[in-house]
Amino acid sequence: MTTNLDRILLVDDEQSVLDGLIRQYRKYYNLVAACGPDEGLRAIVEDGPFAIVVTDFRMPGMNGTQFLAKVREHSPDMIPIMLTGQADLQTAIDAVNLGHVFRFLTKPCEPEILRGCLDAALEQYRLQNVERDLLEQTVRGSVEVLADVLALANPAAFGRAIRIRGLVRHIVNHLKLADGWQYETAALLSQIGYVAIPDDLIERVLTGEELPADQMAMIDRHPEVARDLLMRIPRLQVVAEMVYHQDSMAKPSDNRLVVKGGRMLAAALDFEEYLSIGAEPDQALEALRAAGNKYDKDVLEALATAKMPSAKDSAQLVPVHEFRVGMVIQEDVRNTGGSLIVSHGHEITEGSLQRLQNYAKLGHLTKVNFRVYVPQTALTRSKAGAVV
């Protein structure tokens, strides 16, 4: 039985070759054929993901090595195999060094050899995915804990980070981007540099107050401070650079992923800032579009489809003891001393839920009921009955 993780893309400029491969191997594998490199790239973008790509070398407009280099840019996890009649040594060397091929096979290829190669490539892809998923879950879990702890220390800044993460998650899903966990992690930690800034200063800047030049300089350095902190954590170097590149004044990077992540963060942060001062989503997008090339068009198109909180999301006045993970608080929550506990727009996490309920039990909140949006996911998770 095949799954999406087993899909194999066959690319050749001769349709008869593709038809023959489909007839011979379709009972064993989940095959998709593309006639020529351009159609192959289009299939990857529009019909991916694929586990394996099997390509010819000699094709019009783009040879197999050039094609695989472009494939690697879009889908670095795909396992590449070259099946070709062009069997000279230099072609093989280029295929390995530039196309990063898993196997180099020559036509005609014995069915048993090709099947053994495809089976090995599928196993490699599955192992690769298991390792990546384990890494993502481990790093993401650690980062969630880190962000939750930091949110308790700087609720205004990290409340904003949670909102940014929601926007970035939507962008990643809308654009079907690989390495989504890195973009989301960068969003969640985008405000971590604020740990070096006094709380009252953070609140003032997030409410739009104008600050003296020396204080603004402290604020402006927060992406650099964040980068320096995160670079110490193994496997978060790319995330650290993304966070640093949310600042348009950051030094240019040659890493495509870093540049994309930094520009995505910049767009999400500025979009959220417009919303925080009362702009409607359409007005915020219009302002971003008016900035010319400062933001990526595909990112703005994704933001245009983001679902923002509305009356349909069941705005309710909810007592703290009935808060659930996933609910979105629509007003600042302060303790009886006036200090901010969580800011408006904060999506309740396990950590903030425990903190809020502890404050409520001790009677240290200014009131008991707060207005929240209740997304359907939060209602589904709740087993405490209807929200009142």
C-alpha positions, 0 to 999 in steps of 0.5 A: 500500500502506497502513501504520499510519502511513497510518491515517485516523480519520473522525469524524461523528455521522451513520453514513450520512456515514461509510459514504459516505466509506468507500465512496468512499475505502477503495480509496485510504486505510486508513480507520477510522470512529467515530460521534460524538466519544466513540467517536472518542476511544475509537478513538484511545486503544484503536486508535491511532495514526492519522496523520490525524483528519477530523471534523465540527463540529456533533456532540452533546455536543462540537463538532468544535473541542472534540473536536480539543482533546482529541485534541491532548492525547492525540495531538499529532502527529495531523494534524486536518482539519475537514469540515463543513457549518457554514461560518461565519467564527467556526467556521473561526477557532475550528477553526484557533486552538483545534483547530489544524486542518490544513485546513478543508473544507465539505460537500459537498466535491469528491472531488479536493479531499478527496483532495488534502487527505488526500494533503497531510496524509499527507505532512505527517505523514510529514515530521513523523515523519522530523524527530521520529525524527531528533531523537529518535535524535540526542538519545538518542545524545548522552544515552547517551554523556553518561550513560555517561561520567557513569556511569564517574564515579559508578557507584553513582548511574548504575547506579541510573539505568540500572535506573530507565530499564528500569522507565520504558521498560516503563511507557511501552510498557505505557501506549502513551505518546507522547513516550516518548524524553523519559520514558526520557531523564529516567529515564537522567539522573534521577541526574545531580545526584549529580555534585555529591556525593562518591562515598562519600556517594552509596554510603552513601545508596544502601545506606540509611544514615542521614545527618546533616541537612546531608549529607541536604540535599546529597542532597535537592538533586540533582534541582534540580542536575540540572535546572539542568545539563540546562536548558543542553542544547537541546531537553532543557528538558522532560526537565530539568523532569521530572527536577526533578519527581521530587522531590515538593517541587518547585514545581508545573508547568502542563505536563502532560508534566512532571507525568506524567514527574515522578510516573512517575520518583518511582514508579519510583525508590521501587519500585527503592529497595524492591527494592534493600533486599530487598523482593519486587516485590509487597511494593514495589507494596503499599507504593507503593499504601499511599501514597494519591495520591502515585503515579499508578494507571496507573503502578503497574499498569504496574509490576505487569506489569514482568518482574523478573530471575529464575532463568529469565533464566539467572543465571550466573557469567560471566568478565568477558571474556565479558560482553555488552551487555544482561547485568545484573550482580548484584553490586558490581564493585570494583577492587583498591583497593576503589573501586566500578566498577559497582554491582549491577543495572547493565545492561552498556552499550558504555561499561561493557563496555569499562571492565570489560574494561580493568580485567580485562586490567590485573588491577585487579579483585578477581576475574575471574568475576561473577554476572550475569543473562543476558536472552535479548536479551543471548544473541541479541547474543552471538556468542561461544558459550554462556555458561559 
